[in-house]
Amino acid sequence: MNRLSRNKESIKLELVSNAVNDPKAPNKKEILDKMQSYQDREIKNRISIIGPHRDDIIIWLNDKPSREYASQGQARTIILSLKLALLDLLADYLGEAPLVLLDDLDSELDSIRREQLYKTVTDHRCQIFITGTEFEGKKEPGAESKQFAVEDGRVLSMEKIVGKSRVGGQTGPRSNTF
């Protein structure tokens, strides 16, 4: 989040568990005792009351709950930050960089966040497919990148059309893939 917001914002994750009093120091006996204490009620009502599937995560943005305070752009940035962190974890676990698909990447992001996002994703040495609906003619995700536009069911190389406001000079909806 720091990179995507130029160090202006930070996020923290908090686990809220109904099975333990202190999620930072879970106690197996405490969890088992609590689950057993609800077992009869769960069977009678045919529902699960206690367990990790009922836990929640609160995402804090600058020490405020993001669910209440984050703008759409901030919420999108939080999700993308978590996905980029997951990308790093997967690469470490697999021992190789995974293939990444990011759809509608630039929606709800201002130009500064978009620019930071493109810089950040190119720092990950992996194959990334990014789709979006905007092309400003200056997005350069990386030296090894190839950019394409899809119009009327045709895939066109952006190298041939950079500088035009619309692919083929036409207006209307289109999709860009970077």
VMD Tcl script that draws the C-alpha trace (Angstrom):
set ca {
  {0.00 0.00 0.00}
  {2.85 2.34 0.81}
  {4.31 1.98 -2.68}
  {1.02 2.44 -4.48}
  {0.14 5.55 -2.49}
  {3.66 7.01 -2.43}
  {3.97 6.35 1.32}
  {0.89 8.44 2.09}
  {-1.23 5.54 3.32}
  {-0.73 2.34 5.24}
  {-2.88 -0.69 5.97}
  {-3.03 -3.12 8.84}
  {-4.95 -6.38 9.03}
  {-6.70 -7.50 12.21}
  {-8.17 -10.96 12.74}
  {-11.44 -10.94 14.67}
  {-12.14 -14.44 15.93}
  {-15.17 -15.75 17.75}
  {-13.25 -18.85 18.84}
  {-10.41 -17.23 20.80}
  {-10.06 -14.23 23.05}
  {-6.65 -13.23 21.67}
  {-6.17 -14.09 17.95}
  {-2.49 -13.10 18.25}
  {-1.92 -15.94 20.74}
  {-4.42 -18.70 19.92}
  {-4.75 -21.43 22.51}
  {-5.78 -24.86 21.18}
  {-7.49 -25.82 24.42}
  {-9.47 -22.57 24.46}
  {-10.65 -23.16 20.88}
  {-11.60 -26.78 21.54}
  {-13.44 -25.92 24.78}
  {-15.41 -23.16 23.09}
  {-16.32 -25.36 20.11}
  {-17.46 -28.15 22.42}
  {-19.55 -25.74 24.50}
  {-21.52 -24.77 21.38}
  {-21.72 -28.24 19.85}
  {-25.20 -29.17 21.12}
  {-26.67 -25.83 20.04}
  {-25.02 -26.11 16.61}
  {-26.45 -29.60 16.09}
  {-29.90 -28.57 17.29}
  {-30.03 -25.44 15.10}
  {-28.10 -27.01 12.18}
  {-25.69 -24.10 11.96}
  {-22.06 -23.48 12.78}
  {-21.65 -20.80 15.41}
  {-17.98 -21.12 16.32}
  {-14.99 -21.72 14.07}
  {-12.49 -20.13 11.73}
  {-15.08 -19.90 8.94}
  {-16.93 -17.37 11.12}
  {-13.84 -15.21 11.69}
  {-13.46 -11.83 10.06}
  {-10.61 -9.59 9.03}
  {-10.72 -5.87 9.62}
  {-8.59 -3.86 7.23}
  {-7.38 -0.64 8.78}
  {-6.45 2.28 6.51}
  {-4.37 4.88 8.32}
  {-5.70 3.52 11.65}
  {-9.35 3.80 10.57}
  {-11.59 0.92 9.47}
  {-11.37 0.90 5.67}
  {-14.93 -0.41 5.31}
  {-16.18 2.92 6.68}
  {-13.53 5.42 5.58}
  {-11.87 4.25 2.35}
  {-12.81 5.85 -0.95}
  {-13.39 3.56 -3.94}
  {-9.87 4.31 -5.18}
  {-8.40 3.54 -1.76}
  {-10.42 0.32 -1.51}
  {-9.19 -0.75 -4.95}
  {-5.61 0.09 -3.94}
  {-5.96 -2.01 -0.77}
  {-7.15 -5.02 -2.79}
  {-4.34 -4.61 -5.32}
  {-1.78 -4.28 -2.51}
  {-3.01 -7.53 -0.96}
  {-2.85 -9.26 -4.36}
  {0.73 -8.05 -4.89}
  {1.67 -9.33 -1.42}
  {0.08 -12.67 -2.30}
  {2.11 -12.69 -5.52}
  {5.31 -12.41 -3.47}
  {4.19 -15.19 -1.11}
  {3.29 -17.49 -4.00}
  {6.60 -16.85 -5.74}
  {8.48 -17.72 -2.54}
  {6.38 -20.84 -1.95}
  {6.52 -22.11 -5.54}
  {10.13 -21.18 -6.12}
  {9.13 -19.48 -9.35}
  {7.06 -16.50 -10.36}
  {3.41 -17.30 -11.09}
  {1.42 -16.12 -14.08}
  {-0.71 -13.14 -13.00}
  {-4.00 -11.96 -14.51}
  {-5.28 -8.54 -13.39}
  {-8.58 -7.52 -14.94}
  {-9.75 -3.90 -15.18}
  {-6.66 -2.88 -13.26}
  {-6.95 0.86 -13.59}
  {-10.62 1.26 -12.67}
  {-11.23 3.69 -9.83}
  {-7.55 4.69 -9.64}
  {-6.33 8.24 -10.15}
  {-3.37 8.87 -12.46}
  {-0.83 8.90 -9.59}
  {-1.98 5.53 -8.24}
  {-2.09 4.10 -11.78}
  {1.48 5.23 -12.43}
  {2.70 3.75 -9.14}
  {0.81 0.55 -9.82}
  {2.44 0.07 -13.23}
  {5.87 0.69 -11.69}
  {5.14 -1.79 -8.91}
  {3.83 -4.62 -11.11}
  {6.83 -4.38 -13.42}
  {9.15 -4.83 -10.43}
  {7.74 -8.35 -10.06}
  {9.71 -10.53 -12.45}
  {6.78 -12.55 -13.72}
  {4.42 -12.68 -16.64}
  {1.50 -10.36 -16.04}
  {-1.59 -9.85 -18.17}
  {-3.34 -6.58 -17.39}
  {-6.62 -5.40 -18.86}
  {-8.12 -1.94 -18.69}
  {-10.40 0.42 -20.53}
  {-8.23 3.53 -20.61}
  {-5.11 4.22 -22.61}
  {-3.43 7.57 -22.32}
  {-0.65 6.79 -24.79}
  {2.03 7.01 -22.11}
  {1.57 3.90 -20.00}
  {4.71 1.89 -20.32}
  {4.44 -1.07 -17.98}
  {7.97 -2.19 -18.76}
  {10.71 -2.42 -21.35}
  {9.71 -5.98 -22.18}
  {6.00 -5.24 -22.36}
  {3.72 -5.57 -25.33}
  {0.46 -3.69 -25.52}
  {-2.63 -4.65 -27.45}
  {-6.07 -3.18 -28.06}
  {-9.22 -5.15 -28.77}
  {-11.69 -3.51 -31.10}
  {-14.59 -5.09 -32.94}
  {-13.27 -8.52 -31.96}
  {-9.83 -7.86 -33.45}
  {-6.59 -7.78 -31.46}
  {-4.34 -4.94 -32.61}
  {-0.78 -4.14 -31.56}
  {-0.62 -0.78 -29.77}
  {2.72 -0.09 -31.47}
  {0.78 0.66 -34.64}
  {-1.79 2.92 -33.03}
  {-0.05 4.81 -30.19}
  {-0.84 8.50 -30.39}
  {-4.39 8.09 -31.68}
  {-7.17 9.00 -29.29}
  {-9.16 5.96 -30.38}
  {-8.15 2.77 -32.10}
  {-8.67 3.33 -35.81}
  {-9.96 6.83 -35.04}
  {-13.31 5.42 -33.91}
  {-15.16 6.24 -30.73}
  {-17.07 3.92 -28.46}
  {-16.26 1.23 -25.94}
  {-13.06 -0.69 -26.29}
  {-10.71 -2.70 -24.15}
  {-6.96 -2.36 -23.81}
  {-4.71 -5.12 -22.63}
  {-1.23 -4.23 -21.47}
}
mol new
graphics top color blue
foreach p $ca { graphics top sphere $p radius 0.5 }
foreach p [lrange $ca 0 end-1] q [lrange $ca 1 end] { graphics top cylinder $p $q radius 0.2 }
display resetview
